[in-house]
């Protein structure tokens, strides 16, 4: 009998992606609405993706485990 495979957490799959070196990229929060209160510089910097914190990386990788 074949062993069970890990399922990918679908919510995580829509939010994270792996980089070529194996780290996890994510988009920044606070870029959905209420833009009049945020400066153009702040909004511009929120557009850029960043890496998941080292302390959360193992948890994110486990949620994406089914992705091969």
MOZI-V783404 format. One line per field, one symbol per residue. ss: DSSP state (h for helix, s for strand, l for the rest). phi: phi as a letter, one per 30 degrees, with the letter a starting at -180 (. if undefined). burial: 1 if it has 16 or more other ideal C-beta (glycine too) atoms within 10 Angstrom, else 0. Layout:
# MOZI-V783404
ss: ???
phi: ???
burial: ???
This chain:
# MOZI-V783404
ss: lllllllllhhhhhhssslllllsssllllllllhhhllhhhhhhhhllssllhhhhhhhhhhlhhhl
phi: .dddcdcdddddddccbddddjdccbdddibcahdddcdedddddddddbcdeedcdddddddceddi
burial: 00000000100100110000000101000000000000000000010000010000000110110000
